[in-house]
Amino acid sequence: VRRSGMRDTCIVSIMRGRDYENELGARLLANKRAWCERCGYRCILSNQTFTEKHGRSPHWDKLLLLLESLHTCGTSMWVDADTVVRRPFAVPLRAPSHVGAARDYGGFNSGVMMFARSHQAKRLLRLAWNQTRFAHGVWEQTALRAAMAAEPALQAGVRIYENIVSYPTFMPPFVKRNRTHLARAAPLYHVAGCFLLTRKLKRCHDWPGSEPERGRMNPTCANVDESLIGPRPLKTRDLHVDPSHGRRRPAAT
């Protein structure tokens, strides 16, 4: 685990596997470290596997690492490994919110999340881990949604940030897709979902490498304009659970 800085806010991510053992991985790592350095945050960038002994997909590792981080971090912001920081920004989660997340086409997105060190945030992570009907797949995001749906008391402190992330994939009309607006608003770029678009796979794979080169990391850490990133309360549609996610596939014969 690589750590830098001593502040109360932590940037948390896992970068592991063949895709990150190359120049692209080094650039993505340097990109996140630069964010921590500019804003005085502590980087918790791990290459460990946490869920191996539980027989779960590595996608679930983020829940365990976030829980661990909240022992020492006042706020932990999770960013998937293939997320690019376009400019250093202050983590926007503010009390009384205890959880924040990006929005994708399906609702609450676990690729970019923020957790305050609080009973509610820790409870949500534990409840999500205990959604064992999803444990056989890559459904940690579904587990988080199901945990919130099962315990409405947790929902009041959750905020969804409509435009904190820009995606290369198509977004439906209820997400603000004006390119000029998103270029100003979104401090993060994420290629989530590219593997679903066979025709765009190569283009999507190339973009994380080119994004950090669009400009040097700004020397100062700035607040993001909340009117642009669009924080709003959680809605029922953000917690949609695909019924197929809880089903086991038949064993191969």
Backbone hydrogen bonds, N-H to C=O, Kabsch-Sander energy under -0.5 kcal/mol:
donor,donor_aa,acceptor,acceptor_aa,energy
2,R,45,L,-2.1
3,R,1,V,-0.5
4,S,43,C,-0.7
10,C,75,T,-2.8
11,I,42,R,-2.4
12,V,10,C,-0.6
12,V,77,M,-3.1
13,S,44,I,-2.2
15,M,46,S,-2.7
16,R,14,I,-0.5
20,Y,17,G,-1.6
21,E,18,R,-1.3
26,A,22,N,-2.0
27,R,23,E,-2.2
28,L,24,L,-2.5
29,L,25,G,-2.3
30,A,26,A,-2.4
31,N,27,R,-2.2
32,K,28,L,-1.7
33,R,29,L,-2.3
34,A,30,A,-2.4
35,W,31,N,-1.4
36,C,32,K,-2.0
37,E,33,R,-2.5
38,R,34,A,-2.6
39,C,35,W,-2.0
40,G,36,C,-1.1
41,Y,36,C,-2.0
42,R,9,T,-2.7
43,C,4,S,-1.6
43,C,41,Y,-0.5
44,I,11,I,-3.2
44,I,42,R,-0.5
45,L,2,R,-2.0
45,L,43,C,-0.5
46,S,13,S,-2.6
46,S,44,I,-0.7
50,F,48,Q,-0.5
54,H,51,T,-1.5
55,G,51,T,-0.6
55,G,52,E,-1.3
56,R,51,T,-1.4
57,S,135,A,-0.5
57,S,137,G,-0.6
60,W,57,S,-2.1
61,D,58,P,-1.8
62,K,59,H,-0.7
63,L,60,W,-1.2
64,L,60,W,-1.0
65,L,61,D,-2.6
66,L,62,K,-2.4
67,L,63,L,-2.0
68,E,64,L,-2.2
69,S,65,L,-2.4
70,L,66,L,-1.7
71,H,68,E,-1.5
72,T,69,S,-1.6
73,C,69,S,-2.4
74,G,8,D,-2.4
75,T,8,D,-1.4
76,S,115,F,-2.9
77,M,10,C,-3.0
78,W,76,S,-0.6
78,W,113,M,-2.5
79,V,12,V,-2.1
80,D,111,G,-2.3
83,T,80,D,-2.0
84,V,189,Y,-3.3
86,R,84,V,-0.7
86,R,187,P,-2.9
87,R,187,P,-1.0
90,A,222,A,-2.1
97,S,94,R,-2.0
98,H,157,G,-2.3
99,V,157,G,-1.8
100,G,114,M,-2.3
101,A,159,R,-1.8
102,A,109,N,-0.6
102,A,112,V,-2.2
103,R,161,Y,-0.9
104,D,107,G,-2.3
107,G,104,D,-1.1
108,F,238,D,-2.2
109,N,102,A,-2.3
112,V,109,N,-0.7
113,M,78,W,-2.0
114,M,100,G,-2.9
115,F,76,S,-2.6
116,A,98,H,-2.4
117,R,74,G,-3.1
118,S,116,A,-1.3
122,K,118,S,-2.2
123,R,119,H,-2.4
124,L,120,Q,-2.4
125,L,121,A,-2.0
126,R,122,K,-2.2
127,L,123,R,-3.0
128,A,124,L,-2.6
129,W,125,L,-2.1
130,N,126,R,-1.8
131,Q,128,A,-1.6
132,T,130,N,-2.3
134,F,131,Q,-1.9
135,A,132,T,-1.3
137,G,134,F,-1.7
139,W,134,F,-0.7
143,A,139,W,-2.3
144,L,140,E,-1.9
145,R,141,Q,-2.0
146,A,142,T,-2.8
147,A,143,A,-2.3
148,M,144,L,-1.9
149,A,145,R,-2.4
150,A,146,A,-2.0
151,E,147,A,-1.0
154,L,151,E,-2.2
155,Q,152,P,-1.4
156,A,152,P,-0.6
157,G,154,L,-0.6
158,V,155,Q,-1.8
159,R,99,V,-2.3
160,I,232,R,-2.8
161,Y,101,A,-2.9
162,E,160,I,-0.8
162,E,230,G,-1.6
163,N,229,I,-2.6
164,I,161,Y,-0.9
166,S,188,L,-2.3
175,V,172,P,-2.1
177,R,175,V,-0.6
182,L,178,N,-2.6
183,A,179,R,-2.3
184,R,180,T,-1.5
185,A,181,H,-2.5
186,A,182,L,-2.4
188,L,164,I,-1.3
189,Y,84,V,-2.2
190,H,166,S,-2.3
191,V,82,D,-0.8
194,C,191,V,-1.9
196,L,193,G,-1.8
197,L,194,C,-1.9
198,T,196,L,-0.9
200,K,197,L,-1.4
201,L,198,T,-1.1
204,C,200,K,-2.9
205,H,201,L,-2.3
206,D,202,K,-2.0
207,W,203,R,-1.4
209,G,206,D,-0.7
210,S,206,D,-1.3
211,E,207,W,-2.6
213,E,210,S,-0.9
214,R,211,E,-1.8
215,G,212,P,-0.6
222,A,88,P,-1.5
222,A,220,T,-0.5
226,E,224,V,-0.8
228,L,225,D,-1.8
229,I,225,D,-2.0
230,G,226,E,-1.5
232,R,160,I,-1.8
234,L,158,V,-1.1
238,D,235,K,-1.3
239,L,236,T,-1.7
240,H,237,R,-1.2
242,D,240,H,-0.5
245,H,242,D,-2.1
246,G,243,P,-1.0
247,R,244,S,-1.2
